[in-house]
Amino acid sequence: MLLERLFGKRDILIPYFDFASVMKGVTESAVLAEIYRLRYEVYCLECHYLDAAEFDEGKETDEYDDCSIHFAAYTLDQAIVGTVRLVQPKEGQIYPFESHCTVFEDFTMPPRELAGEVSRLVVRKTHRRRRGDTLEGVSKEFIEQKGGPAAIKPPSGKEQRTNSPLLLLGLYREMYRYSRKNGIRYWYAAMERSLARSLDKMGFRFVPIGPQVDYYGPVTPHMVNLDELNERLKQENRFLAAWFNDEPIPFWTVVKTMIGTYMIGRARKK
């Protein structure tokens, strides 16, 4: 695995996962069916946020699915373990967060063609292995630790579990790449404080745009400017900035980064 990462056969930062996407307007696909089943498993059977009896064939769907770009994360043996969607509502349709949240009076929403909402983010229970992990697969240790994007490093050795929620990071990179290629500059998201803090550590500085509400727990509407994200990454972690933007990473930079991560891992084990 180490050599595969060094020579580009596996992703340098998230080598343990593969990703797939389903474009807007696609209503039938094997990937989409797996996404709907995973959402049903988490939202209906595990958390009981939604009534399982309302959905046919064990698939959780809603009116925003056909105007969303869907992303899925898979293990190397092709088992789906995470999903998220980026919603761009149809003309006359509100964003999902607007059904439950309000915005501050002085907040002006950007043009709709420049924005999308991050929605239906879930990670399968089997990949929330630490006690205290959130539904998004973020550990309590990562939420509480200090530092920002500069601390995000590739995993070392065969250990798949690191303090950094790499599966979540991979899903967000897939959305980021799609957004940059398709003129989307802003993301909305209604989320709990713990997720907002975790994303900030990964470079996604979501800012509150409205008051907190109780919607399956306390959530606050947020927005992030992807141009500002890109500039922040360039300043704080050039390795991560290149990785996010699908830019070439010099071979010796990769080697240096991975050796540094390996030495830190050895020091922690002593």
C-alpha positions in Angstrom: 0.0 0.0 0.0 2.8 2.4 0.8 4.5 2.0 -2.6 1.1 2.3 -4.3 0.6 5.6 -2.7 4.1 6.9 -3.4 3.8 6.0 -7.1 0.2 7.3 -7.5 -1.7 4.0 -7.7 -3.6 4.8 -4.5 -4.6 8.2 -3.2 -1.8 9.6 -1.0 -4.2 10.9 1.7 -7.2 8.6 1.6 -5.8 5.3 0.2 -8.4 3.1 1.9 -11.5 4.5 0.0 -12.8 4.9 -3.5 -15.5 7.4 -4.5 -18.3 7.5 -7.0 -20.8 10.2 -8.0 -24.3 10.5 -9.6 -25.2 13.6 -11.5 -28.4 15.6 -11.4 -31.3 14.2 -13.2 -30.2 10.6 -12.9 -33.0 8.7 -11.1 -31.9 5.1 -11.6 -28.4 3.7 -10.9 -26.7 1.0 -8.8 -24.8 3.7 -6.9 -27.9 5.7 -6.2 -29.7 2.6 -4.9 -26.9 1.9 -2.5 -26.9 5.5 -1.3 -30.7 5.4 -0.6 -30.3 2.1 1.3 -27.5 3.6 3.4 -29.5 6.7 4.2 -32.5 4.4 5.2 -30.2 2.3 7.4 -28.9 5.4 9.3 -31.9 7.8 9.3 -34.7 5.3 9.7 -33.3 2.1 11.5 -30.5 3.5 13.5 -31.4 7.0 14.5 -35.2 6.9 13.9 -35.1 10.4 12.5 -37.5 9.3 9.8 -40.4 6.8 9.8 -39.2 3.6 8.0 -42.8 2.8 7.1 -42.9 5.9 4.7 -40.3 4.4 2.4 -40.5 1.5 0.0 -37.9 -1.2 -0.5 -35.7 0.1 2.3 -34.6 3.3 0.4 -34.8 6.8 1.9 -35.5 9.4 -0.7 -37.0 12.9 -0.9 -38.0 15.7 -3.3 -34.5 17.0 -3.6 -32.7 13.9 -4.8 -33.4 14.6 -8.5 -31.8 18.1 -8.3 -28.8 16.9 -6.4 -25.3 15.6 -7.2 -24.7 12.5 -5.0 -21.4 11.3 -3.8 -20.6 7.9 -2.2 -17.5 6.5 -0.5 -16.6 2.8 -0.7 -14.1 0.6 1.0 -11.5 -1.2 -1.2 -13.8 -4.3 -1.3 -16.6 -2.0 -2.7 -18.8 -1.7 0.3 -20.5 1.7 0.6 -19.6 3.4 3.9 -20.5 7.1 3.4 -22.6 9.4 1.3 -23.4 13.1 0.9 -25.3 15.2 -1.7 -25.0 18.7 -3.0 -28.5 20.2 -3.6 -29.2 22.8 -6.3 -33.0 23.4 -6.1 -35.1 23.8 -9.1 -36.6 27.2 -10.0 -39.2 28.1 -7.4 -37.9 25.4 -4.9 -36.3 26.4 -1.6 -33.1 25.0 -0.2 -33.6 22.1 2.3 -32.3 24.2 5.2 -34.9 26.9 4.6 -37.6 24.5 5.6 -36.3 24.5 9.2 -34.0 27.5 9.6 -34.1 31.3 9.2 -31.2 33.6 8.3 -30.1 36.8 10.0 -31.8 40.0 8.7 -28.5 41.4 7.4 -27.6 38.2 5.5 -27.9 38.4 1.7 -28.0 35.0 -0.1 -25.7 34.8 -3.1 -27.1 34.1 -6.6 -28.7 30.6 -6.7 -26.6 29.5 -9.7 -23.4 30.0 -7.5 -24.6 28.0 -4.5 -25.6 24.5 -3.3 -26.5 22.9 0.0 -24.5 20.1 1.6 -27.1 17.6 2.7 -27.8 14.0 3.8 -24.2 13.4 5.1 -24.0 10.0 6.7 -21.3 7.5 7.6 -22.1 3.8 8.1 -21.9 2.7 11.8 -19.1 0.2 11.0 -16.9 3.2 10.3 -17.7 5.1 13.4 -15.5 2.9 15.5 -14.5 5.1 18.4 -16.8 5.7 21.3 -18.2 9.2 20.9 -17.9 9.3 17.1 -20.5 11.5 15.4 -22.8 10.3 12.7 -20.4 11.9 10.2 -17.5 9.7 11.5 -15.7 12.4 13.4 -14.0 11.3 16.7 -14.3 13.2 19.9 -10.5 13.5 20.0 -10.4 15.2 16.6 -13.1 17.7 17.6 -11.3 18.6 20.8 -7.7 18.8 19.5 -6.1 22.1 18.6 -4.9 23.0 15.2 -6.2 23.5 11.7 -5.6 22.4 8.2 -1.8 22.3 8.8 -2.3 19.3 11.0 -3.9 17.1 8.2 -1.4 14.5 7.2 -1.5 11.2 5.3 -1.9 8.1 7.4 1.1 6.0 8.0 1.6 2.2 7.9 -1.4 -0.1 7.8 -3.4 1.9 10.4 -6.6 3.1 8.8 -7.9 4.9 11.8 -6.3 8.3 12.4 -7.3 11.4 14.4 -8.3 13.0 11.1 -11.7 11.9 9.6 -10.3 11.0 6.2 -13.5 9.5 4.9 -15.3 12.7 5.5 -12.5 14.7 4.0 -12.6 12.6 0.9 -16.3 13.2 0.4 -15.9 16.9 0.8 -13.0 16.9 -1.7 -15.3 15.2 -4.2 -17.9 17.9 -3.7 -15.3 20.6 -3.8 -13.8 19.4 -7.1 -17.3 19.2 -8.7 -18.1 22.7 -7.4 -15.0 24.3 -8.7 -15.5 22.8 -12.2 -19.1 23.8 -12.4 -19.1 27.4 -11.1 -20.4 26.7 -7.6 -18.7 29.1 -5.1 -20.8 28.9 -2.0 -22.1 26.0 0.1 -24.9 26.1 2.7 -25.2 23.5 5.5 -27.4 23.1 8.5 -25.3 21.4 11.1 -24.3 20.9 14.7 -21.5 22.9 16.3 -19.2 19.8 16.5 -19.3 19.2 12.8 -18.7 22.9 12.0 -15.6 22.8 14.3 -14.4 19.6 12.6 -14.8 21.0 9.1 -13.0 24.2 10.2 -10.0 22.1 11.2 -10.0 20.6 7.7 -10.1 24.1 6.1 -13.8 24.5 5.5 -14.6 27.6 7.6 -18.4 27.6 7.6 -19.8 30.8 9.2 -23.3 30.9 10.9 -25.9 32.8 8.8 -28.8 32.3 11.1 -29.9 31.3 14.6 -29.8 27.8 16.1 -32.9 25.7 15.8 -33.9 22.3 17.1 -34.1 19.9 14.1 -33.2 16.4 15.1 -30.9 18.1 17.6 -29.5 21.7 17.7 -28.4 22.8 14.3 -27.3 26.2 12.9 -27.4 27.3 9.2 -23.9 28.0 7.9 -22.2 29.0 4.6 -18.7 28.6 3.3 -17.0 30.6 0.5 -14.9 28.1 -1.6 -12.6 30.9 -2.9 -11.7 31.8 0.7 -11.2 28.1 1.5 -8.8 27.7 -1.4 -6.7 30.7 -0.2 -6.7 29.5 3.3 -5.4 26.1 2.3 -2.6 27.6 0.2 -1.4 29.6 3.2 -1.8 26.9 5.9 -1.1 23.6 4.1 0.2 23.6 0.5 0.1 19.9 0.4 -3.6 19.8 1.2 -4.3 22.7 -1.2 -2.7 20.8 -4.1 -4.5 17.6 -3.1 -7.9 19.4 -3.0 -7.4 21.1 -6.3 -6.1 17.9 -8.1 -2.8 19.6 -8.8 0.5 17.7 -9.1 2.3 17.1 -5.8 6.1 16.9 -6.2 7.4 13.4 -5.5 9.8 14.5 -2.8 7.1 16.6 -1.1 5.1 13.4 -0.9 8.0 11.4 0.5 8.9 14.1 3.0 5.3 14.4 4.2 4.9 10.6 4.6 8.2 10.2 6.4 7.2 12.9 8.8 3.9 11.3 9.5 5.6 7.9 10.0 8.0 9.4 12.5 5.2 11.1 14.5 3.3 7.8 14.6 6.4 5.9 15.9 6.9 8.6 18.6 3.3 8.3 19.8 3.7 4.5 20.2 6.7 4.8 22.5 
